[in-house]
Amino acid sequence: MTDLILQALFSGVLIGGVYALVALGLALAFGAMRIINLAHGELVLLAAYMAYLVESRTGLDPYWAIPLALVVVMAVSWALFVLVDKIKDHRELNSLILTFAIGIILTNAILLIFASDMRSTSSAFLQDAVSFGDLFAMRGEIIAFVLSVVLMGVLWWWLKSSWYGRAVRAVSSNRNAARLMGINPARIETVSFLVAGALASFAGVALYTMSVVQPATGHALTVKAFIITVLAGVGSIPGVFLGAVLLGVTEALTVTLASSALQELAGMVLFLLVLFLLPNGLFGARARRG
Amino acid sequence: MSVTSPATSAPVASSRFQGRGALLGAGLVILALLPLLTGASPYMLGLLISALILSGLALSWALLGNLGGMVSFGHAAFFGVGSYASALLAAKLGVPVLLAIPLGGVVATLSSIAMLPALRLSGPYFALAILAYAQIFRILATELDWLTGGAAGLQRYPGLPTLFGIDLADRAGSYVVVLACVVLFAVVYVLLRKSHVGTALRAIAESEDATRVVGVNATLLKSWMLFLSAFIAGVFGALNAHIIGFLEPDYAFSGVWSVMPIIAAVFGGYRSVLGPIFGAVVIYLFDQVIAKSLIPVGHQILLGIVLAIMVLLAPNGLAGLVRRFFTKGQFNKTSEKSHAGA
């Protein structure tokens, strides 16, 4: 029994890395424009299907799909930004509905092109088991986790040190003050959406190498990413990572101890608990949502 | 609750209200005649019944969105609870169906009490919290199989009865029942919007803080809107359950019941009363008759495109376009800005 629980914890942490990438993309777009992009999970899904496309057509390892995924997903993310930016009235509400509509379009486009079957990598290299003492993982899971952690490090460095990264943080914390300092908010918003698209590309390809995807996965990923930002509070990369790991572990433990039918329920209950009991998230960011 | 005095009593406003009343009446007459206009074939009647069920659900969504200022991504929760509650009351306790249907609405309202803590959340947090509830309810309906029959579903429960010699279970009868409910709730909506409560809710939408300062209990009013919205959605869930005669969790709590009312209401214009009702009829028929024949699998892509175009180009929906057409030149900015329409 202990073995099973330890294994569940381990698997939960590994999937948590990818969840964190998905959630960071959502948080970045939210920080810049104060809107929740309800199509973000579908962007990740699009990248996953690019990986499937490359693998099934060329027989190459799915990670070779990253350039294609970056181009396609960043282009869609940019188009999404342009559309959302056109909304002038009741911006919060209408942007929710618009991104939701784009999510429906993307999900169904993927359904039309790739059919509703579940897809996962067929690479033997990625599916090989790796053992750490009593704990097992697929090689794909380990690679995806390492990739996620490295990308989080890069993102952290970018936000902290680069001019654009600091401008993104400035716009998120005070748009008008940032404008007075000579930053063009519209440009920074574009950059945020492009970076969010890039994160979604890596997350999607990584997800494809370690898990199964189907058209409905996109919506579920959006919800998970939102749950994580609620857990973490907005504004810290380590917080998002911990929130993502917490969600991954909760799901894995639910599957191990109860049943896989309850996996989503666990995430939702965790979400509602944090929302009502700790309105500022587990890690106490200042942003209020009430 | 204490409410500020009504601010609208100018003659212009009252004549506009009358015009709206006439439009509303005309719209409902069109709905009543719709089966005759479309040839009254059983197939068409069946489609129209489903379309009207969706009208009711869209009306309930729009009421929460327009008067309560809340976007819900989880109306499937109320719809599903209403349908299961009514079917179970009729099947297990022998409650007459026509009583079980409003009771289904009551149970849906009770279930919305669990969502009250979500009211203090704003915008996307509320929307997603409701989504979480809908998921939880669907999973509960699957897991509590001693009560609900679980994933296998529920089929042996009574349908609509015969009343005064009219068989409500046949398609024409069902159409009349559903239409009557749509009309009833449309009238309730209009009366509510004209009342002091409606004025207060409009003020809340403008500035919640300022409204609180003048003594309006905003949270209480918003919870009433949530209750009413849940009740309406529950009633239409119950109607649907007794008309189709079969329930399973994946159907009754399907995301379709959360998504379709949004599309229908936004398409028709969720700030009006007739908008969601006609939006639902148009969208449902478009989806079932045109979209499905064009694209058998994935036809929702067309709905997504319609929704995106409407939000971008006509955020007030069909109702807004119609109003702009009729009031061209008479009102300019002011009528554009007013929330309510026919």
Interface residues (C-beta under 8 A of the other chain):
Chain A: I35 I36 L83 K86 I87 D89 H90 E92 L93 N94 L96 I97 L98 F100 A101 I102 G103 I104 I105 T107 N108 A109 L111 L112 S116 H219 V223 F226 V230 A261 L262 E264 L265 M268 V269 F271 L272 L275 F276 R289 G290
Chain B: G65 V71 F73 P117 A118 R120 L121 S122 G123 P124 Y125 A127 L128 A129 L131 A132 Y133 Q135 I136 I139 T142 E143 G255 V259 I262 I263 V266 I295 V297 G298 H299 Q300 I301 L303 G304 I305 L307 A308 V311 L312 P315
